[in-house]
């Protein structure tokens, strides 16, 4: 690549990064207005949110990591990936396709494969895994596509070459291994709650009778 071409590629990568960060910030406050109108944060500047909101701060770090990849800066994407892992406890590959205009809530504990795609308007809560897997029917290997405006709740694991359709909501602690149609609600099984016996207690009186 010629020096001029290299400079042009660097500019394009920079513009994409800046546009993505602005879109992420706009989406963050669009959801604030929808779900948390009483936040009362006052100053909603990008700089302030970068300092005070860890999920947004981490997403900016991911945009910088992607910039390093798109600009073909040697080793920088790997260094950025390791920094994100140590600073935020999240393992996000520099080739993961995170469209502009998504939201990370808290951000800790994310694991996102290089083949995963997250489309505009999606919200990912903490401890979400978007991982490589094999389709049991076709034996195709791949990672999930999280559609537009999808919400993936805390602790969810989405694996394999599947898609979660636009506008769907995956509630906390779900394991998803098959594609989800648009506008769906995916819920984990209700926990079983029973009476806890004191330690060392023998059989109950009902059992003896």
C-alpha positions, 0 to 999 in steps of 0.5 A, spaced: 500 500 500 502 506 498 503 512 503 497 516 500 493 509 500 495 508 507 493 515 510 487 514 506 485 508 509 487 511 516 482 517 515 476 512 513 478 508 519 478 514 524 471 517 521 468 510 522 470 510 529 468 517 530 461 516 527 460 509 531 461 512 538 457 518 536 451 513 534 452 509 540 452 515 545 445 517 541 442 510 542 444 510 549 440 517 551 434 514 546 434 508 551 435 513 557 429 517 555 425 511 554 426 507 560 429 512 565 426 518 564 427 520 571 435 519 571 436 527 572 443 526 569 443 534 567 449 534 563 448 528 557 455 530 554 459 525 550 465 526 555 461 526 561 458 519 559 465 517 557 467 518 564 461 516 568 458 510 565 462 504 564 458 501 559 459 506 554 466 507 556 468 500 554 464 500 548 468 506 546 474 502 548 471 497 543 471 502 537 478 504 538 480 496 538 476 496 531 479 502 529 486 499 530 484 493 526 481 497 520 487 501 520 492 495 519 496 498 525 500 492 527 499 488 534 495 494 536 488 490 536 491 484 540 494 489 545 487 493 545 483 486 546 488 484 552 487 491 555 479 491 555 480 484 558 484 486 564 480 493 565 473 490 564 473 483 565 470 482 558 473 478 552 471 481 545 475 479 539 477 485 534 474 482 528 467 482 532 462 486 528 458 491 532 454 496 528 454 503 530 448 505 535 448 499 540 448 499 548 452 495 553 449 495 560 455 495 565 459 491 560 463 486 565 463 479 563 462 479 556 465 474 551 464 476 544 466 471 538 470 474 532 464 471 527 459 474 532 454 480 529 450 485 533 446 490 529 444 497 531 439 498 537 441 492 540 442 492 548 447 487 551 447 486 559 453 484 563 455 477 562 453 475 555 456 470 551 456 470 543 460 464 542 462 460 536 458 453 536 456 448 531 449 447 528 446 440 530 443 439 523 447 442 518 454 441 522 455 449 520 460 452 525 458 460 526 456 465 531 450 469 532 447 475 529 443 479 534 438 483 530 436 490 530 433 493 537 434 486 540 435 486 548 439 480 551 439 480 558 444 479 564 447 472 564 445 469 557 449 465 552 447 465 545 451 460 541 452 457 534 450 460 527 443 462 529 440 469 529 435 473 534 430 476 530 429 484 530 425 487 536 426 480 540 428 480 548 432 474 551 431 475 558 436 473 564 440 467 564 437 464 558 441 459 553 439 460 546 442 455 541 436 455 535 434 461 531 429 466 534 423 469 530 423 477 530 419 480 536 419 474 540 420 473 548 425 468 550 425 466 557 428 462 562 425 456 566 422 459 572 426 457 578 424 451 583 423 454 590 422 449 596 423 449 603 430 448 606 431 443 611 436 445 617 442 442 617 442 435 620 435 435 620 432 428 619 426 425 615 420 430 616 414 428 620 410 427 614 415 422 611 414 418 618 407 418 618 
